[in-house]
């Protein structure tokens, strides 16, 4: 049986929020009112965590910068399921 980490992220959404700072949480709260969802947090070695959010259609993704701004054009792509 193959272990799929992305499914754990779905179940632990509340736990994902613990990686965010206060301004990122404030931005996320506003985005959630419009259907955006925190899907996962990238944790690159020796760098700050990168929270990744998706719109309600799951067609657009963005990252929450450390200062709480929404970056809709990050320097990486995400594969589709």
Secondary structure as UniProt FT lines:
FT   HELIX           5..11
FT   HELIX           13..16
FT   HELIX           17..19
FT   HELIX           22..32
FT   TURN            33..35
FT   STRAND          37..42
FT   TURN            45..46
FT   STRAND          50..54
FT   TURN            56..57
FT   STRAND          61..64
FT   TURN            66..67
FT   STRAND          70..71
//
